[in-house]
Amino acid sequence: MGMVTVRYFASLRERLGRGEERIDLPPGATVGSIWLAVAPPGYRTQVLAAVNQEYSSFDRPLAAGDELAFFPPVTGG
């Protein structure tokens, strides 16, 4: 079906030990299904996602060639 580029930012990059990877896109893949596939077991945190540099919901379908990014929520004070 194609490949997607998955990028990780900030503390996610440190936690996962990688900043980027290419993943073979399974049929029917969504942002959420990719997160479940790449997140470490038991890693429960709120993350934000973007597809092609636009914020995205976790139920958004993915297409070959998409760039998917995961990052922790921005906090401010």
N, CA, C, O and CB atoms as a CASP TS submission, in Angstrom:
PFRMAT TS
TARGET T0000
AUTHOR 0000-0000-0000
METHOD Language model
MODEL 1
PARENT N/A
ATOM      1  N   MET     1       0.821  -1.201   0.000  1.00  0.00           N
ATOM      2  CA  MET     1       0.000   0.000   0.000  1.00  0.00           C
ATOM      3  C   MET     1       0.860   1.259   0.000  1.00  0.00           C
ATOM      4  O   MET     1       0.379   2.318  -0.402  1.00  0.00           O
ATOM      5  CB  MET     1      -0.931   0.001   1.204  1.00  0.00           C
ATOM      6  N   GLY     2       2.109   1.179   0.435  1.00  0.00           N
ATOM      7  CA  GLY     2       2.973   2.356   0.460  1.00  0.00           C
ATOM      8  C   GLY     2       3.594   2.563   1.823  1.00  0.00           C
ATOM      9  O   GLY     2       3.413   1.767   2.745  1.00  0.00           O
ATOM     10  N   MET     3       4.323   3.639   1.923  1.00  0.00           N
ATOM     11  CA  MET     3       5.043   3.950   3.157  1.00  0.00           C
ATOM     12  C   MET     3       4.616   5.321   3.676  1.00  0.00           C
ATOM     13  O   MET     3       4.188   6.190   2.917  1.00  0.00           O
ATOM     14  CB  MET     3       6.577   3.910   2.926  1.00  0.00           C
ATOM     15  N   VAL     4       4.745   5.486   4.995  1.00  0.00           N
ATOM     16  CA  VAL     4       4.601   6.790   5.626  1.00  0.00           C
ATOM     17  C   VAL     4       5.870   7.064   6.412  1.00  0.00           C
ATOM     18  O   VAL     4       6.527   6.143   6.894  1.00  0.00           O
ATOM     19  CB  VAL     4       3.338   6.851   6.547  1.00  0.00           C
ATOM     20  N   THR     5       6.202   8.323   6.533  1.00  0.00           N
ATOM     21  CA  THR     5       7.309   8.750   7.382  1.00  0.00           C
ATOM     22  C   THR     5       6.714   9.162   8.716  1.00  0.00           C
ATOM     23  O   THR     5       5.791   9.975   8.766  1.00  0.00           O
ATOM     24  CB  THR     5       8.131   9.924   6.728  1.00  0.00           C
ATOM     25  N   VAL     6       7.241   8.604   9.794  1.00  0.00           N
ATOM     26  CA  VAL     6       6.762   8.930  11.133  1.00  0.00           C
ATOM     27  C   VAL     6       7.893   9.645  11.861  1.00  0.00           C
ATOM     28  O   VAL     6       9.014   9.141  11.934  1.00  0.00           O
ATOM     29  CB  VAL     6       6.299   7.642  11.914  1.00  0.00           C
ATOM     30  N   ARG     7       7.590  10.816  12.394  1.00  0.00           N
ATOM     31  CA  ARG     7       8.576  11.616  13.124  1.00  0.00           C
ATOM     32  C   ARG     7       8.121  11.772  14.576  1.00  0.00           C
ATOM     33  O   ARG     7       6.930  11.860  14.872  1.00  0.00           O
ATOM     34  CB  ARG     7       8.772  13.012  12.451  1.00  0.00           C
ATOM     35  N   TYR     8       9.113  11.804  15.467  1.00  0.00           N
ATOM     36  CA  TYR     8       8.854  11.946  16.902  1.00  0.00           C
ATOM     37  C   TYR     8       9.600  13.172  17.406  1.00  0.00           C
ATOM     38  O   TYR     8      10.746  13.414  17.027  1.00  0.00           O
ATOM     39  CB  TYR     8       9.286  10.664  17.690  1.00  0.00           C
ATOM     40  N   PHE     9       8.943  13.939  18.263  1.00  0.00           N
ATOM     41  CA  PHE     9       9.530  15.181  18.737  1.00  0.00           C
ATOM     42  C   PHE     9       9.592  15.235  20.257  1.00  0.00           C
ATOM     43  O   PHE     9       8.848  14.553  20.963  1.00  0.00           O
ATOM     44  CB  PHE     9       8.745  16.361  18.212  1.00  0.00           C
ATOM     45  N   ALA    10      10.507  16.070  20.730  1.00  0.00           N
ATOM     46  CA  ALA    10      10.680  16.387  22.155  1.00  0.00           C
ATOM     47  C   ALA    10      10.890  15.116  22.986  1.00  0.00           C
ATOM     48  O   ALA    10      11.705  14.267  22.626  1.00  0.00           O
ATOM     49  CB  ALA    10       9.457  17.163  22.683  1.00  0.00           C
ATOM     50  N   SER    11      10.161  14.989  24.088  1.00  0.00           N
ATOM     51  CA  SER    11      10.381  13.857  24.988  1.00  0.00           C
ATOM     52  C   SER    11      10.022  12.523  24.341  1.00  0.00           C
ATOM     53  O   SER    11      10.537  11.485  24.758  1.00  0.00           O
ATOM     54  CB  SER    11       9.574  14.040  26.256  1.00  0.00           C
ATOM     55  N   LEU    12       9.157  12.525  23.339  1.00  0.00           N
ATOM     56  CA  LEU    12       8.845  11.263  22.639  1.00  0.00           C
ATOM     57  C   LEU    12      10.068  10.729  21.924  1.00  0.00           C
ATOM     58  O   LEU    12      10.315   9.523  21.916  1.00  0.00           O
ATOM     59  CB  LEU    12       7.698  11.464  21.632  1.00  0.00           C
ATOM     60  N   ARG    13      10.830  11.625  21.326  1.00  0.00           N
ATOM     61  CA  ARG    13      12.057  11.207  20.638  1.00  0.00           C
ATOM     62  C   ARG    13      12.997  10.529  21.631  1.00  0.00           C
ATOM     63  O   ARG    13      13.574   9.484  21.334  1.00  0.00           O
ATOM     64  CB  ARG    13      12.760  12.421  19.966  1.00  0.00           C
ATOM     65  N   GLU    14      13.144  11.126  22.800  1.00  0.00           N
ATOM     66  CA  GLU    14      14.019  10.556  23.822  1.00  0.00           C
ATOM     67  C   GLU    14      13.472   9.226  24.334  1.00  0.00           C
ATOM     68  O   GLU    14      14.224   8.265  24.493  1.00  0.00           O
ATOM     69  CB  GLU    14      14.189  11.538  24.985  1.00  0.00           C
ATOM     70  N   ARG    15      12.198   9.169  24.585  1.00  0.00           N
ATOM     71  CA  ARG    15      11.578   7.961  25.131  1.00  0.00           C
ATOM     72  C   ARG    15      11.655   6.784  24.150  1.00  0.00           C
ATOM     73  O   ARG    15      11.918   5.650  24.548  1.00  0.00           O
ATOM     74  CB  ARG    15      10.120   8.242  25.493  1.00  0.00           C
ATOM     75  N   LEU    16      11.420   7.072  22.859  1.00  0.00           N
ATOM     76  CA  LEU    16      11.406   6.015  21.854  1.00  0.00           C
ATOM     77  C   LEU    16      12.795   5.692  21.315  1.00  0.00           C
ATOM     78  O   LEU    16      12.998   4.646  20.699  1.00  0.00           O
ATOM     79  CB  LEU    16      10.505   6.407  20.717  1.00  0.00           C
ATOM     80  N   GLY    17      13.747   6.589  21.546  1.00  0.00           N
ATOM     81  CA  GLY    17      15.103   6.347  21.091  1.00  0.00           C
ATOM     82  C   GLY    17      15.304   6.525  19.589  1.00  0.00           C
ATOM     83  O   GLY    17      16.270   6.018  19.020  1.00  0.00           O
ATOM     84  N   ARG    18      14.398   7.239  18.961  1.00  0.00           N
ATOM     85  CA  ARG    18      14.524   7.504  17.520  1.00  0.00           C
ATOM     86  C   ARG    18      13.730   8.772  17.187  1.00  0.00           C
ATOM     87  O   ARG    18      12.749   9.104  17.852  1.00  0.00           O
ATOM     88  CB  ARG    18      14.012   6.278  16.667  1.00  0.00           C
ATOM     89  N   GLY    19      14.171   9.451  16.165  1.00  0.00           N
ATOM     90  CA  GLY    19      13.504  10.684  15.755  1.00  0.00           C
ATOM     91  C   GLY    19      12.622  10.508  14.544  1.00  0.00           C
ATOM     92  O   GLY    19      11.719  11.308  14.298  1.00  0.00           O
ATOM     93  N   GLU    20      12.884   9.453  13.785  1.00  0.00           N
ATOM     94  CA  GLU    20      12.138   9.269  12.546  1.00  0.00           C
ATOM     95  C   GLU    20      12.253   7.820  12.097  1.00  0.00           C
ATOM     96  O   GLU    20      13.256   7.153  12.352  1.00  0.00           O
ATOM     97  CB  GLU    20      12.649  10.225  11.442  1.00  0.00           C
ATOM     98  N   GLU    21      11.216   7.346  11.428  1.00  0.00           N
ATOM     99  CA  GLU    21      11.263   6.033  10.799  1.00  0.00           C
ATOM    100  C   GLU    21      10.254   5.973   9.665  1.00  0.00           C
ATOM    101  O   GLU    21       9.308   6.760   9.613  1.00  0.00           O
ATOM    102  CB  GLU    21      10.991   4.918  11.829  1.00  0.00           C
ATOM    103  N   ARG    22      10.467   5.038   8.768  1.00  0.00           N
ATOM    104  CA  ARG    22       9.529   4.789   7.668  1.00  0.00           C
ATOM    105  C   ARG    22       8.789   3.503   8.001  1.00  0.00           C
ATOM    106  O   ARG    22       9.390   2.510   8.410  1.00  0.00           O
ATOM    107  CB  ARG    22      10.269   4.687   6.268  1.00  0.00           C
ATOM    108  N   ILE    23       7.485   3.537   7.820  1.00  0.00           N
ATOM    109  CA  ILE    23       6.644   2.398   8.166  1.00  0.00           C
ATOM    110  C   ILE    23       5.812   2.011   6.949  1.00  0.00           C
ATOM    111  O   ILE    23       5.246   2.863   6.263  1.00  0.00           O
ATOM    112  CB  ILE    23       5.730   2.723   9.383  1.00  0.00           C
ATOM    113  N   ASP    24       5.753   0.703   6.700  1.00  0.00           N
ATOM    114  CA  ASP    24       4.893   0.179   5.648  1.00  0.00           C
ATOM    115  C   ASP    24       3.448   0.367   6.116  1.00  0.00           C
ATOM    116  O   ASP    24       3.078  -0.064   7.208  1.00  0.00           O
ATOM    117  CB  ASP    24       5.214  -1.341   5.334  1.00  0.00           C
ATOM    118  N   LEU    25       2.662   0.998   5.296  1.00  0.00           N
ATOM    119  CA  LEU    25       1.298   1.366   5.663  1.00  0.00           C
ATOM    120  C   LEU    25       0.344   0.194   5.442  1.00  0.00           C
ATOM    121  O   LEU    25       0.120  -0.203   4.298  1.00  0.00           O
ATOM    122  CB  LEU    25       0.837   2.588   4.855  1.00  0.00           C
ATOM    123  N   PRO    26      -0.224  -0.369   6.515  1.00  0.00           N
ATOM    124  CA  PRO    26      -1.183  -1.458   6.332  1.00  0.00           C
ATOM    125  C   PRO    26      -2.522  -0.916   5.823  1.00  0.00           C
ATOM    126  O   PRO    26      -2.823   0.260   6.029  1.00  0.00           O
ATOM    127  CB  PRO    26      -1.386  -2.228   7.656  1.00  0.00           C
ATOM    128  N   PRO    27      -3.320  -1.745   5.168  1.00  0.00           N
ATOM    129  CA  PRO    27      -4.637  -1.301   4.700  1.00  0.00           C
ATOM    130  C   PRO    27      -5.483  -0.780   5.859  1.00  0.00           C
ATOM    131  O   PRO    27      -5.506  -1.380   6.934  1.00  0.00           O
ATOM    132  CB  PRO    27      -5.368  -2.450   3.989  1.00  0.00           C
ATOM    133  N   GLY    28      -6.171   0.326   5.641  1.00  0.00           N
ATOM    134  CA  GLY    28      -7.051   0.892   6.651  1.00  0.00           C
ATOM    135  C   GLY    28      -6.344   1.602   7.785  1.00  0.00           C
ATOM    136  O   GLY    28      -6.967   1.897   8.805  1.00  0.00           O
ATOM    137  N   ALA    29      -5.061   1.884   7.636  1.00  0.00           N
ATOM    138  CA  ALA    29      -4.289   2.517   8.713  1.00  0.00           C
ATOM    139  C   ALA    29      -4.819   3.910   9.025  1.00  0.00           C
ATOM    140  O   ALA    29      -5.208   4.671   8.140  1.00  0.00           O
ATOM    141  CB  ALA    29      -2.805   2.596   8.334  1.00  0.00           C
ATOM    142  N   THR    30      -4.818   4.209  10.314  1.00  0.00           N
ATOM    143  CA  THR    30      -5.175   5.540  10.799  1.00  0.00           C
ATOM    144  C   THR    30      -4.027   6.066  11.651  1.00  0.00           C
ATOM    145  O   THR    30      -3.093   5.336  11.980  1.00  0.00           O
ATOM    146  CB  THR    30      -6.510   5.509  11.614  1.00  0.00           C
ATOM    147  N   VAL    31      -4.112   7.329  11.996  1.00  0.00           N
ATOM    148  CA  VAL    31      -3.114   7.906  12.894  1.00  0.00           C
ATOM    149  C   VAL    31      -3.050   7.087  14.182  1.00  0.00           C
ATOM    150  O   VAL    31      -1.960   6.774  14.661  1.00  0.00           O
ATOM    151  CB  VAL    31      -3.444   9.391  13.205  1.00  0.00           C
ATOM    152  N   GLY    32      -4.196   6.741  14.740  1.00  0.00           N
ATOM    153  CA  GLY    32      -4.246   5.984  15.988  1.00  0.00           C
ATOM    154  C   GLY    32      -3.676   4.585  15.871  1.00  0.00           C
ATOM    155  O   GLY    32      -2.999   4.116  16.786  1.00  0.00           O
ATOM    156  N   SER    33      -3.935   3.911  14.762  1.00  0.00           N
ATOM    157  CA  SER    33      -3.409   2.554  14.616  1.00  0.00           C
ATOM    158  C   SER    33      -1.888   2.570  14.480  1.00  0.00           C
ATOM    159  O   SER    33      -1.210   1.656  14.950  1.00  0.00           O
ATOM    160  CB  SER    33      -4.042   1.862  13.398  1.00  0.00           C
ATOM    161  N   ILE    34      -1.358   3.597  13.844  1.00  0.00           N
ATOM    162  CA  ILE    34       0.104   3.713  13.757  1.00  0.00           C
ATOM    163  C   ILE    34       0.681   4.015  15.138  1.00  0.00           C
ATOM    164  O   ILE    34       1.713   3.452  15.505  1.00  0.00           O
ATOM    165  CB  ILE    34       0.514   4.822  12.742  1.00  0.00           C
ATOM    166  N   TRP    35       0.037   4.892  15.912  1.00  0.00           N
ATOM    167  CA  TRP    35       0.529   5.187  17.263  1.00  0.00           C
ATOM    168  C   TRP    35       0.563   3.911  18.097  1.00  0.00           C
ATOM    169  O   TRP    35       1.540   3.660  18.802  1.00  0.00           O
ATOM    170  CB  TRP    35      -0.357   6.257  17.950  1.00  0.00           C
ATOM    171  N   LEU    36      -0.494   3.105  18.024  1.00  0.00           N
ATOM    172  CA  LEU    36      -0.505   1.854  18.785  1.00  0.00           C
ATOM    173  C   LEU    36       0.617   0.921  18.344  1.00  0.00           C
ATOM    174  O   LEU    36       1.154   0.167  19.155  1.00  0.00           O
ATOM    175  CB  LEU    36      -1.853   1.153  18.633  1.00  0.00           C
ATOM    176  N   ALA    37       0.966   0.968  17.081  1.00  0.00           N
ATOM    177  CA  ALA    37       2.024   0.094  16.563  1.00  0.00           C
ATOM    178  C   ALA    37       3.419   0.546  16.982  1.00  0.00           C
ATOM    179  O   ALA    37       4.314  -0.285  17.136  1.00  0.00           O
ATOM    180  CB  ALA    37       1.948   0.034  15.054  1.00  0.00           C
ATOM    181  N   VAL    38       3.616   1.847  17.168  1.00  0.00           N
ATOM    182  CA  VAL    38       4.971   2.354  17.446  1.00  0.00           C
ATOM    183  C   VAL    38       5.210   2.700  18.912  1.00  0.00           C
ATOM    184  O   VAL    38       6.362   2.771  19.342  1.00  0.00           O
ATOM    185  CB  VAL    38       5.235   3.574  16.607  1.00  0.00           C
ATOM    186  N   ALA    39       4.158   2.916  19.684  1.00  0.00           N
ATOM    187  CA  ALA    39       4.326   3.304  21.088  1.00  0.00           C
ATOM    188  C   ALA    39       4.842   2.118  21.897  1.00  0.00           C
ATOM    189  O   ALA    39       4.423   0.983  21.670  1.00  0.00           O
ATOM    190  CB  ALA    39       2.989   3.823  21.682  1.00  0.00           C
ATOM    191  N   PRO    40       5.740   2.374  22.830  1.00  0.00           N
ATOM    192  CA  PRO    40       6.224   1.281  23.680  1.00  0.00           C
ATOM    193  C   PRO    40       5.081   0.694  24.497  1.00  0.00           C
ATOM    194  O   PRO    40       4.164   1.420  24.881  1.00  0.00           O
ATOM    195  CB  PRO    40       7.347   1.776  24.615  1.00  0.00           C
ATOM    196  N   PRO    41       5.118  -0.613  24.771  1.00  0.00           N
ATOM    197  CA  PRO    41       4.072  -1.233  25.592  1.00  0.00           C
ATOM    198  C   PRO    41       3.922  -0.501  26.921  1.00  0.00           C
ATOM    199  O   PRO    41       4.910  -0.187  27.584  1.00  0.00           O
ATOM    200  CB  PRO    41       4.387  -2.718  25.840  1.00  0.00           C
ATOM    201  N   GLY    42       2.696  -0.240  27.293  1.00  0.00           N
ATOM    202  CA  GLY    42       2.425   0.421  28.564  1.00  0.00           C
ATOM    203  C   GLY    42       2.681   1.912  28.574  1.00  0.00           C
ATOM    204  O   GLY    42       2.514   2.563  29.606  1.00  0.00           O
ATOM    205  N   TYR    43       3.085   2.462  27.441  1.00  0.00           N
ATOM    206  CA  TYR    43       3.372   3.898  27.388  1.00  0.00           C
ATOM    207  C   TYR    43       2.067   4.645  27.197  1.00  0.00           C
ATOM    208  O   TYR    43       1.526   4.712  26.093  1.00  0.00           O
ATOM    209  CB  TYR    43       4.378   4.238  26.245  1.00  0.00           C
ATOM    210  N   ARG    44       1.581   5.196  28.271  1.00  0.00           N
ATOM    211  CA  ARG    44       0.307   5.917  28.213  1.00  0.00           C
ATOM    212  C   ARG    44       0.568   7.388  28.471  1.00  0.00           C
ATOM    213  O   ARG    44       0.895   7.807  29.582  1.00  0.00           O
ATOM    214  CB  ARG    44      -0.716   5.348  29.243  1.00  0.00           C
ATOM    215  N   THR    45       0.418   8.127  27.442  1.00  0.00           N
ATOM    216  CA  THR    45       0.555   9.572  27.568  1.00  0.00           C
ATOM    217  C   THR    45      -0.312  10.201  26.504  1.00  0.00           C
ATOM    218  O   THR    45      -0.582   9.608  25.460  1.00  0.00           O
ATOM    219  CB  THR    45       2.044  10.031  27.433  1.00  0.00           C
ATOM    220  N   GLN    46      -0.732  11.381  26.783  1.00  0.00           N
ATOM    221  CA  GLN    46      -1.447  12.100  25.743  1.00  0.00           C
ATOM    222  C   GLN    46      -0.421  12.605  24.746  1.00  0.00           C
ATOM    223  O   GLN    46       0.574  13.225  25.120  1.00  0.00           O
ATOM    224  CB  GLN    46      -2.297  13.272  26.332  1.00  0.00           C
ATOM    225  N   VAL    47      -0.667  12.342  23.509  1.00  0.00           N
ATOM    226  CA  VAL    47       0.196  12.865  22.462  1.00  0.00           C
ATOM    227  C   VAL    47      -0.669  13.586  21.451  1.00  0.00           C
ATOM    228  O   VAL    47      -1.859  13.309  21.303  1.00  0.00           O
ATOM    229  CB  VAL    47       1.021  11.736  21.787  1.00  0.00           C
ATOM    230  N   LEU    48      -0.048  14.500  20.774  1.00  0.00           N
ATOM    231  CA  LEU    48      -0.691  15.193  19.664  1.00  0.00           C
ATOM    232  C   LEU    48      -0.136  14.611  18.384  1.00  0.00           C
ATOM    233  O   LEU    48       0.971  14.074  18.359  1.00  0.00           O
ATOM    234  CB  LEU    48      -0.464  16.740  19.731  1.00  0.00           C
ATOM    235  N   ALA    49      -0.905  14.720  17.334  1.00  0.00           N
ATOM    236  CA  ALA    49      -0.470  14.190  16.051  1.00  0.00           C
ATOM    237  C   ALA    49      -0.705  15.232  14.969  1.00  0.00           C
ATOM    238  O   ALA    49      -1.606  16.067  15.057  1.00  0.00           O
ATOM    239  CB  ALA    49      -1.208  12.876  15.715  1.00  0.00           C
ATOM    240  N   ALA    50       0.128  15.152  13.956  1.00  0.00           N
ATOM    241  CA  ALA    50      -0.041  15.993  12.770  1.00  0.00           C
ATOM    242  C   ALA    50       0.216  15.130  11.545  1.00  0.00           C
ATOM    243  O   ALA    50       1.109  14.283  11.539  1.00  0.00           O
ATOM    244  CB  ALA    50       0.921  17.236  12.799  1.00  0.00           C
ATOM    245  N   VAL    51      -0.575  15.356  10.516  1.00  0.00           N
ATOM    246  CA  VAL    51      -0.380  14.691   9.236  1.00  0.00           C
ATOM    247  C   VAL    51      -0.081  15.780   8.222  1.00  0.00           C
ATOM    248  O   VAL    51      -0.865  16.712   8.038  1.00  0.00           O
ATOM    249  CB  VAL    51      -1.635  13.832   8.818  1.00  0.00           C
ATOM    250  N   ASN    52       1.054  15.649   7.572  1.00  0.00           N
ATOM    251  CA  ASN    52       1.490  16.637   6.588  1.00  0.00           C
ATOM    252  C   ASN    52       1.458  18.053   7.155  1.00  0.00           C
ATOM    253  O   ASN    52       1.027  18.998   6.493  1.00  0.00           O
ATOM    254  CB  ASN    52       0.616  16.558   5.346  1.00  0.00           C
ATOM    255  N   GLN    53       1.926  18.174   8.398  1.00  0.00           N
ATOM    256  CA  GLN    53       2.111  19.422   9.122  1.00  0.00           C
ATOM    257  C   GLN    53       0.814  20.127   9.500  1.00  0.00           C
ATOM    258  O   GLN    53       0.797  21.344   9.686  1.00  0.00           O
ATOM    259  CB  GLN    53       2.941  20.338   8.309  1.00  0.00           C
ATOM    260  N   GLU    54      -0.281  19.360   9.615  1.00  0.00           N
ATOM    261  CA  GLU    54      -1.547  19.896  10.109  1.00  0.00           C
ATOM    262  C   GLU    54      -2.030  19.005  11.245  1.00  0.00           C
ATOM    263  O   GLU    54      -2.034  17.780  11.122  1.00  0.00           O
ATOM    264  CB  GLU    54      -2.617  19.983   8.965  1.00  0.00           C
ATOM    265  N   TYR    55      -2.443  19.631  12.369  1.00  0.00           N
ATOM    266  CA  TYR    55      -2.970  18.840  13.480  1.00  0.00           C
ATOM    267  C   TYR    55      -4.020  17.873  12.969  1.00  0.00           C
ATOM    268  O   TYR    55      -4.776  18.181  12.048  1.00  0.00           O
ATOM    269  CB  TYR    55      -3.563  19.750  14.574  1.00  0.00           C
ATOM    270  N   SER    56      -4.054  16.697  13.582  1.00  0.00           N
ATOM    271  CA  SER    56      -4.942  15.656  13.096  1.00  0.00           C
ATOM    272  C   SER    56      -5.547  14.877  14.251  1.00  0.00           C
ATOM    273  O   SER    56      -4.957  14.780  15.327  1.00  0.00           O
ATOM    274  CB  SER    56      -4.196  14.715  12.159  1.00  0.00           C
ATOM    275  N   SER    57      -6.729  14.326  14.018  1.00  0.00           N
ATOM    276  CA  SER    57      -7.345  13.422  14.981  1.00  0.00           C
ATOM    277  C   SER    57      -6.763  12.028  14.781  1.00  0.00           C
ATOM    278  O   SER    57      -6.156  11.738  13.749  1.00  0.00           O
ATOM    279  CB  SER    57      -8.898  13.407  14.828  1.00  0.00           C
ATOM    280  N   PHE    58      -6.952  11.180  15.768  1.00  0.00           N
ATOM    281  CA  PHE    58      -6.387   9.839  15.707  1.00  0.00           C
ATOM    282  C   PHE    58      -7.195   8.904  14.813  1.00  0.00           C
ATOM    283  O   PHE    58      -6.741   7.798  14.521  1.00  0.00           O
ATOM    284  CB  PHE    58      -6.295   9.261  17.094  1.00  0.00           C
ATOM    285  N   ASP    59      -8.380   9.320  14.373  1.00  0.00           N
ATOM    286  CA  ASP    59      -9.165   8.477  13.480  1.00  0.00           C
ATOM    287  C   ASP    59      -8.966   8.830  12.005  1.00  0.00           C
ATOM    288  O   ASP    59      -9.626   8.265  11.132  1.00  0.00           O
ATOM    289  CB  ASP    59     -10.627   8.584  13.834  1.00  0.00           C
ATOM    290  N   ARG    60      -8.064   9.755  11.736  1.00  0.00           N
ATOM    291  CA  ARG    60      -7.816  10.145  10.347  1.00  0.00           C
ATOM    292  C   ARG    60      -7.126   9.012   9.578  1.00  0.00           C
ATOM    293  O   ARG    60      -6.122   8.470  10.039  1.00  0.00           O
ATOM    294  CB  ARG    60      -6.956  11.426  10.295  1.00  0.00           C
ATOM    295  N   PRO    61      -7.663   8.658   8.411  1.00  0.00           N
ATOM    296  CA  PRO    61      -6.999   7.660   7.573  1.00  0.00           C
ATOM    297  C   PRO    61      -5.697   8.216   6.998  1.00  0.00           C
ATOM    298  O   PRO    61      -5.567   9.422   6.787  1.00  0.00           O
ATOM    299  CB  PRO    61      -7.933   7.206   6.434  1.00  0.00           C
ATOM    300  N   LEU    62      -4.749   7.336   6.752  1.00  0.00           N
ATOM    301  CA  LEU    62      -3.462   7.724   6.185  1.00  0.00           C
ATOM    302  C   LEU    62      -3.334   7.207   4.756  1.00  0.00           C
ATOM    303  O   LEU    62      -3.947   6.209   4.376  1.00  0.00           O
ATOM    304  CB  LEU    62      -2.307   7.194   7.052  1.00  0.00           C
ATOM    305  N   ALA    63      -2.528   7.909   3.984  1.00  0.00           N
ATOM    306  CA  ALA    63      -2.264   7.507   2.604  1.00  0.00           C
ATOM    307  C   ALA    63      -0.759   7.394   2.405  1.00  0.00           C
ATOM    308  O   ALA    63       0.026   8.003   3.132  1.00  0.00           O
ATOM    309  CB  ALA    63      -2.884   8.520   1.593  1.00  0.00           C
ATOM    310  N   ALA    64      -0.374   6.614   1.419  1.00  0.00           N
ATOM    311  CA  ALA    64       1.040   6.462   1.088  1.00  0.00           C
ATOM    312  C   ALA    64       1.657   7.839   0.849  1.00  0.00           C
ATOM    313  O   ALA    64       1.069   8.695   0.188  1.00  0.00           O
ATOM    314  CB  ALA    64       1.223   5.553  -0.160  1.00  0.00           C
ATOM    315  N   GLY    65       2.849   8.029   1.398  1.00  0.00           N
ATOM    316  CA  GLY    65       3.559   9.287   1.229  1.00  0.00           C
ATOM    317  C   GLY    65       3.274  10.324   2.298  1.00  0.00           C
ATOM    318  O   GLY    65       3.942  11.358   2.341  1.00  0.00           O
ATOM    319  N   ASP    66       2.291  10.073   3.171  1.00  0.00           N
ATOM    320  CA  ASP    66       2.004  11.026   4.251  1.00  0.00           C
ATOM    321  C   ASP    66       3.186  11.114   5.200  1.00  0.00           C
ATOM    322  O   ASP    66       3.962  10.170   5.351  1.00  0.00           O
ATOM    323  CB  ASP    66       0.730  10.618   5.021  1.00  0.00           C
ATOM    324  N   GLU    67       3.301  12.276   5.836  1.00  0.00           N
ATOM    325  CA  GLU    67       4.254  12.464   6.924  1.00  0.00           C
ATOM    326  C   GLU    67       3.444  12.597   8.203  1.00  0.00           C
ATOM    327  O   GLU    67       2.601  13.487   8.322  1.00  0.00           O
ATOM    328  CB  GLU    67       5.178  13.723   6.689  1.00  0.00           C
ATOM    329  N   LEU    68       3.698  11.722   9.147  1.00  0.00           N
ATOM    330  CA  LEU    68       2.984  11.682  10.402  1.00  0.00           C
ATOM    331  C   LEU    68       3.938  12.081  11.510  1.00  0.00           C
ATOM    332  O   LEU    68       5.053  11.565  11.591  1.00  0.00           O
ATOM    333  CB  LEU    68       2.380  10.285  10.660  1.00  0.00           C
ATOM    334  N   ALA    69       3.508  12.991  12.360  1.00  0.00           N
ATOM    335  CA  ALA    69       4.354  13.441  13.471  1.00  0.00           C
ATOM    336  C   ALA    69       3.599  13.267  14.781  1.00  0.00           C
ATOM    337  O   ALA    69       2.406  13.555  14.871  1.00  0.00           O
ATOM    338  CB  ALA    69       4.787  14.925  13.282  1.00  0.00           C
ATOM    339  N   PHE    70       4.313  12.794  15.789  1.00  0.00           N
ATOM    340  CA  PHE    70       3.768  12.679  17.149  1.00  0.00           C
ATOM    341  C   PHE    70       4.604  13.546  18.066  1.00  0.00           C
ATOM    342  O   PHE    70       5.830  13.574  17.956  1.00  0.00           O
ATOM    343  CB  PHE    70       3.756  11.192  17.645  1.00  0.00           C
ATOM    344  N   PHE    71       3.946  14.252  18.968  1.00  0.00           N
ATOM    345  CA  PHE    71       4.660  15.100  19.917  1.00  0.00           C
ATOM    346  C   PHE    71       3.828  15.279  21.168  1.00  0.00           C
ATOM    347  O   PHE    71       2.602  15.185  21.120  1.00  0.00           O
ATOM    348  CB  PHE    71       4.996  16.465  19.294  1.00  0.00           C
ATOM    349  N   PRO    72       4.489  15.537  22.296  1.00  0.00           N
ATOM    350  CA  PRO    72       3.757  15.737  23.547  1.00  0.00           C
ATOM    351  C   PRO    72       3.008  17.063  23.491  1.00  0.00           C
ATOM    352  O   PRO    72       3.386  17.969  22.749  1.00  0.00           O
ATOM    353  CB  PRO    72       4.719  15.704  24.765  1.00  0.00           C
ATOM    354  N   PRO    73       1.936  17.170  24.288  1.00  0.00           N
ATOM    355  CA  PRO    73       1.213  18.424  24.319  1.00  0.00           C
ATOM    356  C   PRO    73       2.125  19.564  24.786  1.00  0.00           C
ATOM    357  O   PRO    73       3.011  19.371  25.619  1.00  0.00           O
ATOM    358  CB  PRO    73      -0.011  18.307  25.231  1.00  0.00           C
ATOM    359  N   VAL    74       1.892  20.719  24.246  1.00  0.00           N
ATOM    360  CA  VAL    74       2.663  21.896  24.635  1.00  0.00           C
ATOM    361  C   VAL    74       2.067  22.431  25.930  1.00  0.00           C
ATOM    362  O   VAL    74       0.857  22.628  26.045  1.00  0.00           O
ATOM    363  CB  VAL    74       2.655  22.993  23.507  1.00  0.00           C
ATOM    364  N   THR    75       2.948  22.660  26.900  1.00  0.00           N
ATOM    365  CA  THR    75       2.479  23.223  28.154  1.00  0.00           C
ATOM    366  C   THR    75       3.106  24.598  28.321  1.00  0.00           C
ATOM    367  O   THR    75       4.207  24.870  27.843  1.00  0.00           O
ATOM    368  CB  THR    75       2.823  22.297  29.358  1.00  0.00           C
ATOM    369  N   GLY    76       2.396  25.417  28.986  1.00  0.00           N
ATOM    370  CA  GLY    76       2.909  26.772  29.190  1.00  0.00           C
ATOM    371  C   GLY    76       2.544  27.257  30.569  1.00  0.00           C
ATOM    372  O   GLY    76       1.765  26.632  31.289  1.00  0.00           O
ATOM    373  N   GLY    77       3.103  28.342  30.907  1.00  0.00           N
ATOM    374  CA  GLY    77       2.827  28.747  32.247  1.00  0.00           C
ATOM    375  C   GLY    77       2.743  30.192  32.388  1.00  0.00           C
ATOM    376  O   GLY    77       2.510  30.692  33.489  1.00  0.00           O
TER
END
